[in-house]
């Protein structure tokens, strides 16, 4: 099995290194990651300038070949698929910060997996709160066992996984929730605005686990199957019947 690793925190990320160490136990691993941080870039790509791609030895000590790409996570996947051979899996992360609810739309971590899915490659995005990398890395075996036991990648090729900052109580299959952060644009000079510091919604433990927000704030790993299809097929069917 050949596995492509990427992220949006950049090639130097601790989470990516931990993911690479674990990924070697699953299959042959290649890292192709952004040269610099690309958080919240979504599925953006570069169109109007050349993209620098360089081999790097940051992962040589763990026996993993790596490249840096001076662009986004989506471009990392696009380049790897086009120039570096075939891949059976794409893992993205481990992101420094949760990617839950509406934030999935902005996440470069998740968007790398959306890009992989466009190419028909099974992919999983991993995220965890800042400071929880070690626990997340120790949990990867349990998460992957869940994937294999239930043959999840046979059911869907695109998943988003979040790992809580405390020892997980278990794993919950859930939908995406709503907004997680409260953002405000604050004036910071003439005609200039900046986002205020993120203020997470205060969420309590939920007796009923329905969304990824419920799961994470109740101490569970969240596993959410995603889709790249944006067509509303229910409405399309009704429109065709007009």
C-alpha positions as a Python dict, from the first residue, in 0.01 Angstrom:
ca = {
    (1, 'X'): (0, 0, 0),
    (2, 'X'): (136, 343, -98),
    (3, 'X'): (34, 638, 118),
    (4, 'X'): (65, 1012, 51),
    (5, 'X'): (92, 1241, 353),
    (6, 'X'): (25, 1614, 354),
    (7, 'X'): (-111, 1887, 583),
    (8, 'X'): (-175, 2261, 603),
    (9, 'X'): (56, 2342, 896),
    (10, 'X'): (364, 2295, 679),
    (11, 'X'): (650, 2051, 643),
    (12, 'X'): (793, 2133, 988),
    (13, 'X'): (474, 2046, 1175),
    (14, 'X'): (504, 1813, 1474),
    (15, 'X'): (169, 1662, 1385),
    (16, 'X'): (282, 1570, 1035),
    (17, 'X'): (597, 1407, 1169),
    (18, 'X'): (399, 1197, 1417),
    (19, 'X'): (156, 1099, 1143),
    (20, 'X'): (449, 996, 921),
    (21, 'X'): (596, 775, 1195),
    (22, 'X'): (262, 599, 1238),
    (23, 'X'): (181, 582, 866),
    (24, 'X'): (491, 370, 803),
    (25, 'X'): (319, 91, 996),
    (26, 'X'): (28, 101, 750),
    (27, 'X'): (221, 119, 424),
    (28, 'X'): (493, 282, 215),
    (29, 'X'): (477, 652, 299),
    (30, 'X'): (569, 965, 103),
    (31, 'X'): (536, 1319, 245),
    (32, 'X'): (447, 1606, 12),
    (33, 'X'): (365, 1909, 225),
    (34, 'X'): (349, 2288, 200),
    (35, 'X'): (677, 2473, 246),
    (36, 'X'): (505, 2716, 483),
    (37, 'X'): (185, 2717, 685),
    (38, 'X'): (-133, 2724, 475),
    (39, 'X'): (-402, 2712, 744),
    (40, 'X'): (-757, 2806, 636),
    (41, 'X'): (-663, 2810, 268),
    (42, 'X'): (-946, 2574, 178),
    (43, 'X'): (-906, 2396, -153),
    (44, 'X'): (-722, 2684, -315),
    (45, 'X'): (-460, 2625, -584),
    (46, 'X'): (-198, 2843, -754),
    (47, 'X'): (-263, 2937, -1116),
    (48, 'X'): (-53, 3240, -1206),
    (49, 'X'): (302, 3164, -1094),
    (50, 'X'): (543, 2870, -1103),
    (51, 'X'): (538, 2641, -799),
    (52, 'X'): (866, 2543, -635),
    (53, 'X'): (887, 2173, -545),
    (54, 'X'): (1199, 2060, -360),
    (55, 'X'): (1310, 1729, -208),
    (56, 'X'): (1373, 1764, 164),
    (57, 'X'): (1550, 1550, 424),
    (58, 'X'): (1335, 1643, 726),
    (59, 'X'): (1201, 1287, 742),
    (60, 'X'): (1510, 1098, 631),
    (61, 'X'): (1584, 991, 989),
    (62, 'X'): (1260, 792, 998),
    (63, 'X'): (1308, 652, 649),
    (64, 'X'): (1042, 861, 475),
    (65, 'X'): (1100, 1049, 150),
    (66, 'X'): (965, 1404, 152),
    (67, 'X'): (908, 1704, -72),
    (68, 'X'): (814, 2064, 2),
    (69, 'X'): (571, 2247, -223),
    (70, 'X'): (551, 2626, -224),
    (71, 'X'): (174, 2618, -242),
    (72, 'X'): (-141, 2482, -82),
    (73, 'X'): (-233, 2133, 45),
    (74, 'X'): (-457, 2083, -258),
    (75, 'X'): (-162, 2159, -487),
    (76, 'X'): (52, 1915, -287),
    (77, 'X'): (-196, 1640, -368),
    (78, 'X'): (-235, 1750, -730),
    (79, 'X'): (141, 1753, -785),
    (80, 'X'): (199, 1418, -613),
    (81, 'X'): (-76, 1242, -809),
    (82, 'X'): (45, 1391, -1138),
    (83, 'X'): (421, 1351, -1092),
    (84, 'X'): (501, 1101, -819),
    (85, 'X'): (311, 786, -908),
    (86, 'X'): (0, 611, -784),
    (87, 'X'): (-131, 625, -427),
    (88, 'X'): (-377, 403, -246),
    (89, 'X'): (-441, 639, 44),
    (90, 'X'): (-398, 1002, 144),
    (91, 'X'): (-361, 1101, 510),
    (92, 'X'): (-371, 1470, 600),
    (93, 'X'): (-271, 1618, 937),
    (94, 'X'): (-240, 1578, 1223),
    (95, 'X'): (-375, 1932, 1224),
    (96, 'X'): (-289, 2167, 1509),
    (97, 'X'): (-645, 2251, 1604),
    (98, 'X'): (-983, 2088, 1556),
    (99, 'X'): (-1149, 2086, 1215),
    (100, 'X'): (-1513, 2046, 1307),
    (101, 'X'): (-1848, 2180, 1198),
    (102, 'X'): (-1844, 2459, 941),
    (103, 'X'): (-1465, 2495, 973),
    (104, 'X'): (-1422, 2194, 744),
    (105, 'X'): (-1507, 2425, 452),
    (106, 'X'): (-1205, 2646, 531),
    (107, 'X'): (-962, 2376, 638),
    (108, 'X'): (-659, 2311, 420),
    (109, 'X'): (-618, 1982, 604),
    (110, 'X'): (-961, 1860, 499),
    (111, 'X'): (-937, 2018, 155),
    (112, 'X'): (-631, 1806, 76),
    (113, 'X'): (-858, 1505, 127),
    (114, 'X'): (-1134, 1657, -86),
    (115, 'X'): (-873, 1697, -360),
    (116, 'X'): (-765, 1335, -323),
    (117, 'X'): (-1127, 1222, -344),
    (118, 'X'): (-1162, 1411, -674),
    (119, 'X'): (-892, 1175, -803),
    (120, 'X'): (-1072, 871, -660),
    (121, 'X'): (-817, 818, -382),
    (122, 'X'): (-938, 721, -34),
    (123, 'X'): (-838, 985, 219),
    (124, 'X'): (-863, 1067, 589),
    (125, 'X'): (-805, 1403, 759),
    (126, 'X'): (-684, 1399, 1121),
    (127, 'X'): (-709, 1691, 1364),
    (128, 'X'): (-666, 1749, 1737),
    (129, 'X'): (-652, 2047, 1975),
    (130, 'X'): (-318, 2231, 2008),
    (131, 'X'): (-92, 2057, 2257),
    (132, 'X'): (-258, 1717, 2214),
    (133, 'X'): (-35, 1572, 1940),
    (134, 'X'): (116, 1294, 2152),
    (135, 'X'): (-223, 1165, 2264),
    (136, 'X'): (-357, 1190, 1909),
    (137, 'X'): (-60, 992, 1777),
    (138, 'X'): (-119, 720, 2038),
    (139, 'X'): (-485, 706, 1932),
    (140, 'X'): (-418, 653, 1560),
    (141, 'X'): (-391, 275, 1597),
    (142, 'X'): (-732, 260, 1763),
    (143, 'X'): (-889, 482, 1497),
    (144, 'X'): (-738, 281, 1214),
    (145, 'X'): (-853, -45, 1373),
    (146, 'X'): (-1205, 101, 1375),
    (147, 'X'): (-1169, 185, 1004),
    (148, 'X'): (-1049, -163, 918),
    (149, 'X'): (-1291, -354, 1141),
    (150, 'X'): (-1591, -176, 989),
    (151, 'X'): (-1444, -151, 637),
    (152, 'X'): (-1515, 221, 631),
    (153, 'X'): (-1316, 294, 317),
    (154, 'X'): (-1534, 46, 127),
    (155, 'X'): (-1837, 253, 224),
    (156, 'X'): (-1694, 600, 154),
    (157, 'X'): (-1353, 725, 38),
    (158, 'X'): (-1349, 1053, 231),
    (159, 'X'): (-1346, 1096, 610),
    (160, 'X'): (-1278, 1364, 867),
    (161, 'X'): (-1147, 1250, 1207),
    (162, 'X'): (-1105, 1462, 1520),
    (163, 'X'): (-930, 1336, 1833),
    (164, 'X'): (-1005, 1505, 2169),
    (165, 'X'): (-742, 1646, 2403),
    (166, 'X'): (-814, 1385, 2672),
    (167, 'X'): (-807, 1006, 2652),
    (168, 'X'): (-1099, 924, 2418),
    (169, 'X'): (-1400, 746, 2563),
    (170, 'X'): (-1452, 582, 2226),
    (171, 'X'): (-1528, 659, 1863),
    (172, 'X'): (-1853, 809, 1736),
    (173, 'X'): (-1970, 822, 1374),
    (174, 'X'): (-2130, 1166, 1346),
    (175, 'X'): (-2237, 1439, 1107),
    (176, 'X'): (-2068, 1776, 1079),
    (177, 'X'): (-2199, 2029, 1327),
    (178, 'X'): (-2253, 2402, 1296),
    (179, 'X'): (-2015, 2690, 1369),
    (180, 'X'): (-1745, 2638, 1628),
    (181, 'X'): (-1569, 2976, 1635),
    (182, 'X'): (-1715, 3322, 1683),
    (183, 'X'): (-1529, 3561, 1451),
    (184, 'X'): (-1547, 3940, 1442),
    (185, 'X'): (-1374, 4186, 1209),
    (186, 'X'): (-1212, 4455, 1423),
    (187, 'X'): (-1076, 4786, 1285),
    (188, 'X'): (-696, 4805, 1317),
    (189, 'X'): (-613, 5114, 1112),
    (190, 'X'): (-742, 5319, 822),
    (191, 'X'): (-941, 5087, 595),
    (192, 'X'): (-789, 4787, 777),
    (193, 'X'): (-959, 4510, 971),
    (194, 'X'): (-837, 4202, 1150),
    (195, 'X'): (-1017, 3901, 1288),
    (196, 'X'): (-1062, 3912, 1663),
    (197, 'X'): (-910, 3627, 1864),
    (198, 'X'): (-1116, 3314, 1816),
    (199, 'X'): (-1365, 3260, 2093),
    (200, 'X'): (-1496, 2901, 2084),
    (201, 'X'): (-1858, 2843, 2167),
    (202, 'X'): (-1893, 2704, 2516),
    (203, 'X'): (-2023, 2353, 2461),
    (204, 'X'): (-2121, 2116, 2737),
    (205, 'X'): (-2118, 1738, 2732),
    (206, 'X'): (-2409, 1610, 2525),
    (207, 'X'): (-2623, 1314, 2632),
    (208, 'X'): (-2704, 1251, 2264),
    (209, 'X'): (-2406, 1243, 2029),
    (210, 'X'): (-2519, 1360, 1684),
    (211, 'X'): (-2253, 1595, 1548),
    (212, 'X'): (-1875, 1617, 1561),
    (213, 'X'): (-1904, 1905, 1808),
    (214, 'X'): (-2114, 1684, 2038),
    (215, 'X'): (-1860, 1403, 2013),
    (216, 'X'): (-1547, 1609, 2075),
    (217, 'X'): (-1689, 1801, 2369),
    (218, 'X'): (-1816, 1479, 2520),
    (219, 'X'): (-1470, 1323, 2501),
    (220, 'X'): (-1505, 1101, 2193),
    (221, 'X'): (-1320, 1077, 1864),
    (222, 'X'): (-1544, 1193, 1583),
    (223, 'X'): (-1551, 1014, 1248),
    (224, 'X'): (-1747, 1187, 972),
    (225, 'X'): (-1796, 1053, 619),
    (226, 'X'): (-1786, 1339, 367),
    (227, 'X'): (-1869, 1381, 1),
    (228, 'X'): (-1732, 1596, -281),
    (229, 'X'): (-2070, 1622, -453),
    (230, 'X'): (-2233, 1966, -421),
    (231, 'X'): (-2540, 1890, -632),
    (232, 'X'): (-2866, 1880, -436),
    (233, 'X'): (-3001, 1565, -601),
    (234, 'X'): (-3337, 1577, -422),
    (235, 'X'): (-3410, 1919, -566),
    (236, 'X'): (-3263, 1827, -905),
    (237, 'X'): (-3501, 1532, -927),
    (238, 'X'): (-3798, 1761, -855),
    (239, 'X'): (-3678, 2016, -1112),
    (240, 'X'): (-3653, 1746, -1379),
    (241, 'X'): (-4012, 1648, -1305),
    (242, 'X'): (-4142, 1999, -1373),
}
